Amino acid sequence: MSKKDLSLLEILTSDASFINWAKNNNQNDVSFWNEWIEKHPEKIHTVYNAKSIVLGIKFKKHNPTESKVNGELKEVISKIDPTSKSLKRVKNKPFRIASLAIAFVLVLVTGITFKLIKNDTTVVHKTVYGEIIDLKLPDGTSVVLNGNSEISYKKTDARKINLSGEAYFKVKSIPSTNTKFWVNTKDLKVEVYGTQFHVNTRDDKTDVLLDEGSIELMLGNGATRTMVPGELVSYSIGNKAVTHEKVSQELSYSLWREGTYIFNNTTVYEVMKNVEHAYGLETEFIDEELKDEKLSGGIPNQNLKICLSAIEKSTGTRIVLKDNRLLIFKD
């Protein structure tokens, strides 16, 4: 296998969208990659090697029983204080110090997990530039938060989310109570029961892409929109502009899904704007004509180096990072 094919193999096996195709998990991703394969038949061998790798990796979960945990804990305690029979009887100073140390570590871990708690009633999760985090909300909903983004919610109602930036939601359905889930942005409100969708609030507008289920949008101008899978709605409360389109190979769009950028007929200029938002960098085109070059495909963005390398290979450009700026010129 050539170095170029090995590089593609590495990109595909780490691409969330491709993994969804391999596992047949998301119809939008399945459609996208089936069409991509038709247009790149010379890559079919590498594609199916990557699929085999993805499907061949299985992890077996093992949760220890309560008795096993208690037994291991007693063994550790006995090594600290051989006369101990239970936690309550441990009085020696070394164990108290160890307990305080463990408690301190737990506080640190909790702080990292929740990122920031504004007050006693609000929970905030915030990412810095270049950081992506996977969250599990109290109701079971999964959220993948892109770099330079933030969500917040009341501790008493984790199904009403405020979003700034970019996130991918897999909302946990609660059939017993039929409880709705809300995502609020500066432009609109997303109302769902249980589904998968992407929300992007950058560039003075909000984009919503629906992957599964159905959702209702309440725009800032009072209008409503009902979405079905595969549709993209964009709305700006500033200029009142709204678009509601079906995602297709002909449509020009930029999406982000669980750590992967999906571009279709997107200019390199728009591609780099996405990178700027996620990593806090500035872009300078040494060769101005490159701005209008078009790009289509999946680009992993969980690592800046891999992301830039994939863009270079897809566009035939050279990208150099210098003084917090990305210099782009012809290869």
C-alpha positions as CSV (number, residue, x, y, z in Angstrom):
1,M,0.0,0.0,0.0
2,S,1.3,3.4,-1.0
3,K,2.0,6.2,1.5
4,K,-0.9,8.2,0.1
5,D,-3.3,5.2,0.7
6,L,-1.9,4.8,4.2
7,S,-2.6,8.4,4.9
8,L,-6.2,8.1,3.6
9,L,-6.6,5.0,5.6
10,E,-5.6,6.9,8.8
11,I,-8.0,9.7,8.0
12,L,-10.9,7.4,7.3
13,T,-10.6,5.3,10.4
14,S,-10.6,8.4,12.6
15,D,-13.4,10.1,10.7
16,A,-16.7,10.0,12.7
17,S,-18.8,10.4,9.5
18,F,-17.0,7.5,7.8
19,I,-17.4,5.4,10.9
20,N,-21.1,6.0,10.8
21,W,-21.1,4.9,7.1
22,A,-19.2,1.7,8.0
23,K,-21.7,0.9,10.8
24,N,-24.7,2.1,8.9
25,N,-25.6,4.4,11.8
26,N,-26.6,7.6,10.0
27,Q,-28.4,7.8,6.7
28,N,-27.0,11.2,5.8
29,D,-23.5,9.8,6.3
30,V,-24.3,6.6,4.4
31,S,-25.6,8.6,1.4
32,F,-22.6,11.0,1.5
33,W,-20.0,8.2,1.5
34,N,-21.8,6.1,-1.1
35,E,-21.8,9.0,-3.5
36,W,-18.1,9.8,-2.6
37,I,-17.2,6.2,-3.4
38,E,-18.9,6.3,-6.8
39,K,-16.9,9.4,-7.7
40,H,-13.6,7.9,-6.4
41,P,-13.6,4.2,-7.6
42,E,-9.8,4.1,-7.4
43,K,-10.1,4.4,-3.6
44,I,-12.4,1.5,-3.2
45,H,-9.7,-0.9,-1.9
46,T,-8.6,1.6,0.8
47,V,-12.2,2.4,1.7
48,Y,-13.1,-1.2,2.4
49,N,-9.8,-1.8,4.2
50,A,-10.8,1.1,6.5
51,K,-14.3,-0.3,6.9
52,S,-12.9,-3.6,7.9
53,I,-10.7,-1.9,10.5
54,V,-13.6,0.0,11.9
55,L,-15.9,-3.0,12.2
56,G,-13.1,-5.2,13.5
57,I,-12.5,-3.0,16.6
58,K,-14.8,-4.1,19.4
59,F,-14.5,-3.3,23.1
60,K,-16.1,-5.5,25.7
61,K,-17.4,-3.6,28.7
62,H,-16.8,-5.1,32.1
63,N,-18.4,-3.6,35.2
64,P,-17.1,-5.1,38.4
65,T,-19.7,-6.3,40.9
66,E,-20.3,-4.4,44.2
67,S,-18.8,-7.3,46.2
68,K,-15.7,-7.2,44.0
69,V,-15.3,-3.4,44.6
70,N,-15.8,-3.8,48.3
71,G,-13.3,-6.7,48.5
72,E,-10.6,-4.7,46.6
73,L,-11.3,-1.7,48.8
74,K,-10.9,-3.7,52.0
75,E,-7.6,-5.1,50.7
76,V,-6.3,-1.6,50.0
77,I,-7.4,-0.4,53.5
78,S,-5.8,-3.4,55.2
79,K,-2.5,-2.6,53.5
80,I,-2.7,1.0,54.9
81,D,-3.8,-0.2,58.4
82,P,-3.6,-4.0,58.9
83,T,-5.8,-3.7,62.1
84,S,-8.7,-2.2,60.1
85,K,-11.9,-4.1,59.8
86,S,-14.0,-1.4,58.2
87,L,-13.8,2.2,57.0
88,K,-15.2,3.4,60.3
89,R,-12.4,1.9,62.4
90,V,-9.5,3.4,60.4
91,K,-8.2,6.2,62.5
92,N,-4.5,6.5,61.7
93,K,-3.0,9.7,60.3
94,P,-1.6,8.2,57.0
95,F,-5.0,7.0,56.0
96,R,-6.6,10.3,56.8
97,I,-4.0,12.0,54.6
98,A,-4.6,9.5,51.8
99,S,-8.4,10.1,52.2
100,L,-7.9,13.8,51.9
101,A,-5.7,13.4,48.8
102,I,-8.3,11.1,47.2
103,A,-11.1,13.7,48.0
104,F,-8.9,16.5,46.5
105,V,-8.4,14.5,43.3
106,L,-12.2,13.8,43.1
107,V,-12.8,17.6,43.4
108,L,-10.4,18.3,40.6
109,V,-11.9,15.6,38.4
110,T,-15.4,17.0,39.0
111,G,-14.2,20.5,38.2
112,I,-12.7,19.3,34.9
113,T,-15.9,17.4,34.0
114,F,-18.2,20.3,34.6
115,K,-15.8,22.9,33.4
116,L,-17.5,25.7,35.3
117,I,-20.5,26.1,37.6
118,K,-21.7,29.7,37.6
119,N,-23.8,29.4,40.7
120,D,-25.8,26.9,42.7
121,T,-28.5,26.6,39.9
122,T,-26.6,26.8,36.6
123,V,-24.2,24.3,35.0
124,V,-21.9,25.5,32.2
125,H,-19.7,23.4,29.9
126,K,-17.2,25.5,27.9
127,T,-14.4,24.5,25.5
128,V,-11.3,26.5,24.6
129,Y,-9.9,26.8,21.1
130,G,-8.9,23.4,19.7
131,E,-10.8,21.4,22.4
132,I,-13.6,19.0,21.7
133,I,-15.5,17.3,24.6
134,D,-18.1,14.6,24.8
135,L,-20.8,15.2,27.4
136,K,-23.6,13.1,28.9
137,L,-26.4,15.3,30.3
138,P,-28.4,14.2,33.3
139,D,-31.3,13.0,31.1
140,G,-29.0,10.7,29.1
141,T,-28.6,13.1,26.1
142,S,-25.2,13.1,24.5
143,V,-23.6,16.3,23.3
144,V,-20.3,16.7,21.4
145,L,-19.1,20.3,21.9
146,N,-16.7,21.8,19.3
147,G,-13.8,24.1,20.1
148,N,-14.6,27.7,21.4
149,S,-18.2,26.7,22.3
150,E,-20.4,26.8,25.3
151,I,-23.7,25.2,26.6
152,S,-25.5,26.0,29.8
153,Y,-28.6,24.7,31.6
154,K,-30.4,24.9,34.9
155,K,-29.6,22.1,37.3
156,T,-33.3,21.6,37.7
157,D,-34.0,21.3,33.9
158,A,-31.2,19.9,31.8
159,R,-33.5,19.6,28.8
160,K,-33.4,23.3,28.2
161,I,-30.0,24.1,26.8
162,N,-28.4,27.5,25.8
163,L,-25.8,27.2,23.1
164,S,-23.1,29.5,21.8
165,G,-20.8,28.0,19.2
166,E,-21.2,24.6,17.7
167,A,-22.5,21.2,19.0
168,Y,-23.9,17.9,17.9
169,F,-26.8,16.5,19.9
170,K,-28.1,13.0,20.3
171,V,-31.3,13.6,22.4
172,K,-32.5,10.9,24.7
173,S,-36.2,10.3,24.2
174,I,-38.4,10.0,27.3
175,P,-41.6,8.2,26.1
176,S,-43.1,7.8,29.5
177,T,-43.5,11.6,30.0
178,N,-43.1,12.8,26.4
179,T,-40.7,15.5,27.7
180,K,-39.4,18.0,25.1
181,F,-35.8,19.0,24.7
182,W,-34.9,22.6,23.8
183,V,-31.8,24.2,22.4
184,N,-31.8,28.0,22.5
185,T,-29.6,30.2,20.4
186,K,-29.5,34.0,19.7
187,D,-31.5,33.4,16.5
188,L,-34.0,30.6,17.2
189,K,-35.2,27.7,19.4
190,V,-35.0,24.0,18.5
191,E,-37.8,21.8,19.9
192,V,-37.4,18.0,19.9
193,Y,-38.4,14.9,21.8
194,G,-35.6,12.5,20.8
195,T,-33.4,12.8,17.7
196,Q,-29.9,13.7,16.3
197,F,-29.0,17.1,15.0
198,H,-26.2,19.7,14.6
199,V,-26.4,23.3,15.6
200,N,-23.9,26.1,14.6
201,T,-24.3,29.6,15.9
202,R,-21.2,31.2,14.3
203,D,-21.0,34.0,11.7
204,D,-24.0,35.9,13.0
205,K,-26.6,33.2,12.2
206,T,-27.7,29.8,13.3
207,D,-27.5,26.6,11.1
208,V,-29.5,23.5,12.1
209,L,-29.0,20.1,10.3
210,L,-31.3,17.2,11.1
211,D,-29.9,13.7,10.9
212,E,-32.7,11.6,12.4
213,G,-36.3,12.1,13.7
214,S,-38.1,15.5,13.3
215,I,-37.7,18.9,15.0
216,E,-39.6,22.1,15.2
217,L,-37.8,25.5,14.9
218,M,-39.1,28.7,16.4
219,L,-37.3,31.5,14.6
220,G,-36.6,34.8,16.2
221,N,-39.1,36.6,13.9
222,G,-42.0,34.4,15.3
223,A,-42.2,32.0,12.3
224,T,-41.9,28.3,12.7
225,R,-40.2,25.6,10.6
226,T,-40.7,21.8,10.7
227,M,-37.6,19.8,9.6
228,V,-37.3,16.3,8.4
229,P,-34.0,14.3,8.2
230,G,-31.5,15.6,5.6
231,E,-32.6,19.2,5.8
232,L,-30.6,22.3,6.6
233,V,-32.1,25.5,8.0
234,S,-30.2,28.7,8.4
235,Y,-31.5,31.8,10.0
236,S,-30.2,35.2,11.2
237,I,-32.2,37.4,13.5
238,G,-30.0,40.3,12.4
239,N,-30.9,40.4,8.7
240,K,-34.0,38.1,8.9
241,A,-32.5,35.9,6.2
242,V,-33.7,32.3,6.2
243,T,-33.0,29.3,4.0
244,H,-34.6,25.8,4.2
245,E,-33.0,23.3,1.9
246,K,-32.5,19.6,1.4
247,V,-28.8,18.6,1.7
248,S,-27.6,17.2,-1.7
249,Q,-24.4,16.9,-3.7
250,E,-25.4,20.0,-5.6
251,L,-25.9,22.2,-2.5
252,S,-22.9,24.1,-1.2
253,Y,-22.7,23.6,2.6
254,S,-20.3,23.2,5.6
255,L,-21.3,21.0,8.5
256,W,-19.6,19.7,11.6
257,R,-20.5,16.3,13.1
258,E,-18.9,14.7,16.2
259,G,-15.4,15.9,15.4
260,T,-15.6,15.9,11.6
261,Y,-16.1,18.7,9.1
262,I,-18.3,17.8,6.1
263,F,-17.8,20.1,3.2
264,N,-19.6,20.0,-0.2
265,N,-18.8,22.5,-3.0
266,T,-17.4,24.7,-0.3
267,T,-14.8,27.4,-1.0
268,V,-11.4,27.1,0.6
269,Y,-12.1,30.5,2.2
270,E,-15.2,29.1,4.0
271,V,-13.3,26.0,4.9
272,M,-10.7,28.0,6.7
273,K,-13.3,30.1,8.5
274,N,-14.4,26.9,10.2
275,V,-10.8,26.2,11.2
276,E,-10.4,29.8,12.5
277,H,-13.5,29.5,14.7
278,A,-12.5,26.1,16.2
279,Y,-8.8,26.9,16.8
280,G,-8.6,30.7,17.3
281,L,-6.3,31.3,14.4
282,E,-6.1,33.8,11.5
283,T,-5.9,32.9,7.9
284,E,-3.8,34.7,5.2
285,F,-4.0,33.6,1.6
286,I,-0.6,34.2,-0.1
287,D,-2.2,33.2,-3.4
288,E,-5.6,35.0,-3.4
289,E,-7.1,32.8,-6.1
290,L,-7.1,29.8,-3.7
291,K,-10.0,31.4,-1.8
292,D,-12.5,30.4,-4.5
293,E,-11.2,26.8,-4.9
294,K,-13.9,24.2,-4.0
295,L,-13.6,21.4,-1.6
296,S,-15.9,18.3,-0.9
297,G,-15.4,15.6,1.6
298,G,-14.9,14.8,5.3
299,I,-12.1,16.4,7.2
300,P,-11.3,15.3,10.8
301,N,-10.8,18.3,13.1
302,Q,-10.0,16.7,16.5
303,N,-6.3,17.4,15.8
304,L,-5.1,20.6,14.0
305,K,-2.1,19.0,12.3
306,I,-4.3,16.2,10.8
307,C,-7.0,18.7,9.9
308,L,-4.6,20.9,8.0
309,S,-2.9,17.9,6.3
310,A,-6.3,16.7,5.1
311,I,-7.2,20.1,3.7
312,E,-3.8,20.3,1.9
313,K,-4.3,17.0,0.3
314,S,-7.8,17.8,-0.8
315,T,-7.0,21.2,-2.3
316,G,-3.5,20.8,-3.5
317,T,-2.3,23.7,-1.2
318,R,0.4,24.2,1.4
319,I,-0.6,25.5,4.8
320,V,2.0,26.9,7.2
321,L,1.3,27.9,10.8
322,K,3.3,31.0,11.8
323,D,2.7,33.4,14.6
324,N,-0.9,32.3,15.2
325,R,-1.6,32.7,11.5
326,L,-2.2,30.0,8.8
327,L,-0.4,31.0,5.6
328,I,-2.0,29.3,2.5
329,F,-0.3,29.1,-0.9
330,K,0.0,26.9,-3.9
331,D,1.9,23.7,-3.3
